[in-house]
Amino acid sequence: MEAGEGPIGRVAVIGTGVIGASWAALFLARGLEVVATDPAAGAEARLTDYIRHAWPTLEEIGLAEAADPSRIAFVATPEEAVAGADFVQENGPERLDVKQDLYVRLDAATSPDVVIASSSSGLKPSDIQARCRRPERVLVGHPFNPPHLIPLVEVVGGERTSEAAIATAMAFYAGLGKHPIRIRKELIGHVANRLQVALFREAYHLVDIGAVTVAEVDAAISHGPGLRWALLGPVMLNHLSGGAGGLRHALDHLGPFKETTWADLGRPSLDEALKSKLVAGLDEALASLDYPAVVAARDRLIVELLKAKAESALP
Ligand SMILES: NC(=O)c1ccc[n+]([C@@H]2O[C@H](COP(=O)([O-])OP(=O)(O)OC[C@H]3O[C@@H](n4cnc5c(N)ncnc54)[C@H](O)[C@@H]3O)[C@@H](O)[C@H]2O)c1
């Protein structure tokens, strides 16, 4: 049988830290049954707690008919978790040696037709699948924190991943209401994190040279282009800024400015001095804020934004 044939009703969640717990909450909210495992002391209680806290938000987003936060079992080993699973989402530590050992076990115990997806932020699927006997069903399904709120999932195959497994993962995530994109090359940091890191580099550089404070560089995004970036991607926004001439005009008109600026961008190193400068700047920015209220507002506004986007003409 090809990887991923048949409906997905039960998902194994391997590792229930920051990312695994959030995936588990999402799977339950989408009406799936979850079997989870994590070797850390107290992991089961933390997972239950996480799901309880996330549930009201998931209710607000909209639950599937079969959604039930108690349709979860916590088991002692990865082997028990994957037995009978129709899809495996792995969220163990971001270390290749740990992942490779874990994948030998997952691969041996998971039904051969079932896809095993790693949440890995930076490891290449070719390396993760290297010691598997059925590597064709192993891939990366990289979410953004927290996966129960942020729609993007980056799907990346390794050298030995089958097209069938990629198609199954893409369809599975889309069916959950996620927004999967397929990435056709194995890259450090996949795509979205590379984009973020490019921005972090310049933000840190601008603080480093004293052009702006931490609060000001953050405002330059959150009160500026960041408002548009939640709605449309950078190339579509270029098109809008080109007026009647669209993207072609924007590239011709402002392309030289972009190239001059690229050549001028900073290359900071994250040494102790820069780290301390960033932390001190952040502490200053936080001093006038009610931090728990800021976090709560961020989560509430993300939900409102997701709802508003779903009802709009945006892609
Ligand atoms: N934190 C993020 O923002 C983020 C975002 C996207 C993807 N990821 C990826 O998700 C994965 C998990 O990251 P995290 O931030 O949740 O880390 P985390 O440290 O919060 O969770 C990792 C969990 O794995 C457990 N674990 C350790 N050994 C294990 C094993 N052999 N089998 C099963 N579980 C094991 C640990 O006890 C821990 O609970 C990583 O690959 C990371 O790159 C993280």
The ligand as an SDF file (V2000), in Angstrom:
LIG
                    3D

 44 48  0  0  0  0  0  0  0  0999 V2000
    9.2890   26.0540   19.8140 N   0  0  0  0  0  0  0  0  0  0  0  0
    9.0370   26.4890   18.6050 C   0  0  0  0  0  0  0  0  0  0  0  0
    8.7580   27.6900   18.3820 O   0  0  0  0  0  0  0  0  0  0  0  0
    9.0130   25.5280   17.4310 C   0  0  0  0  0  0  0  0  0  0  0  0
    8.3130   25.9090   16.2780 C   0  0  0  0  0  0  0  0  0  0  0  0
    8.2100   24.9930   15.2150 C   0  0  0  0  0  0  0  0  0  0  0  0
    8.8250   23.7540   15.3130 C   0  0  0  0  0  0  0  0  0  0  0  0
    9.5350   23.4100   16.4340 N   0  0  0  0  0  0  0  0  0  0  0  0
   10.1500   22.0670   16.4710 C   0  0  0  0  0  0  0  0  0  0  0  0
    9.3400   21.2200   17.2520 O   0  0  0  0  0  0  0  0  0  0  0  0
   10.1480   20.2280   17.8850 C   0  0  0  0  0  0  0  0  0  0  0  0
    9.8900   20.2920   19.3720 C   0  0  0  0  0  0  0  0  0  0  0  0
   10.2820   21.5670   19.8490 O   0  0  0  0  0  0  0  0  0  0  0  0
    9.6650   22.1960   21.1800 P   0  0  0  0  0  0  0  0  0  0  0  0
    9.9070   23.6560   21.1030 O   0  0  0  0  0  0  0  0  0  0  0  0
    8.2920   21.6930   21.4220 O   0  0  0  0  0  0  0  0  0  0  0  0
   10.6720   21.5810   22.2740 O   0  0  0  0  0  0  0  0  0  0  0  0
   10.3590   21.1550   23.7800 P   0  0  0  0  0  0  0  0  0  0  0  0
   11.6760   21.0180   24.4480 O   0  0  0  0  0  0  0  0  0  0  0  0
    9.3240   22.0470   24.3790 O   0  0  0  0  0  0  0  0  0  0  0  0
    9.7080   19.7040   23.6070 O   0  0  0  0  0  0  0  0  0  0  0  0
   10.4340   18.5620   23.2490 C   0  0  0  0  0  0  0  0  0  0  0  0
    9.8230   17.4070   24.0040 C   0  0  0  0  0  0  0  0  0  0  0  0
   10.3690   16.1810   23.5230 O   0  0  0  0  0  0  0  0  0  0  0  0
   10.4450   15.3040   24.6370 C   0  0  0  0  0  0  0  0  0  0  0  0
   11.3490   14.2120   24.3250 N   0  0  0  0  0  0  0  0  0  0  0  0
   12.6490   14.0620   24.6450 C   0  0  0  0  0  0  0  0  0  0  0  0
   13.1060   12.8780   24.1710 N   0  0  0  0  0  0  0  0  0  0  0  0
   12.0530   12.2830   23.5470 C   0  0  0  0  0  0  0  0  0  0  0  0
   11.8750   11.0520   22.8960 C   0  0  0  0  0  0  0  0  0  0  0  0
   12.9030   10.1950   22.7510 N   0  0  0  0  0  0  0  0  0  0  0  0
   10.6590   10.7390   22.4070 N   0  0  0  0  0  0  0  0  0  0  0  0
    9.6350   11.6060   22.5140 C   0  0  0  0  0  0  0  0  0  0  0  0
    9.7360   12.7980   23.1330 N   0  0  0  0  0  0  0  0  0  0  0  0
   10.9410   13.1330   23.6320 C   0  0  0  0  0  0  0  0  0  0  0  0
   10.8980   16.1900   25.7780 C   0  0  0  0  0  0  0  0  0  0  0  0
   10.6090   15.5980   27.0480 O   0  0  0  0  0  0  0  0  0  0  0  0
   10.0970   17.4560   25.5150 C   0  0  0  0  0  0  0  0  0  0  0  0
    8.8640   17.4660   26.2200 O   0  0  0  0  0  0  0  0  0  0  0  0
   11.5940   20.5310   17.4920 C   0  0  0  0  0  0  0  0  0  0  0  0
   11.9830   19.7050   16.4290 O   0  0  0  0  0  0  0  0  0  0  0  0
   11.5270   21.9970   17.0740 C   0  0  0  0  0  0  0  0  0  0  0  0
   12.4940   22.3180   16.0940 O   0  0  0  0  0  0  0  0  0  0  0  0
    9.6230   24.2650   17.5090 C   0  0  0  0  0  0  0  0  0  0  0  0
  1  2  1  0
  2  3  2  0
  2  4  1  0
  4  5  1  0
  4 44  2  0
  5  6  2  0
  6  7  1  0
  7  8  2  0
  8  9  1  0
  8 44  1  0
  9 10  1  0
  9 42  1  0
 10 11  1  0
 11 12  1  0
 11 40  1  0
 12 13  1  0
 13 14  1  0
 14 15  2  0
 14 16  1  0
 14 17  1  0
 17 18  1  0
 18 19  2  0
 18 20  1  0
 18 21  1  0
 21 22  1  0
 22 23  1  0
 23 24  1  0
 23 38  1  0
 24 25  1  0
 25 26  1  0
 25 36  1  0
 26 27  1  0
 26 35  1  0
 27 28  2  0
 28 29  1  0
 29 30  1  0
 29 35  2  0
 30 31  1  0
 30 32  2  0
 32 33  1  0
 33 34  2  0
 34 35  1  0
 36 37  1  0
 36 38  1  0
 38 39  1  0
 40 41  1  0
 40 42  1  0
 42 43  1  0
M  CHG  2   8   1  16  -1
M  END
$$$$
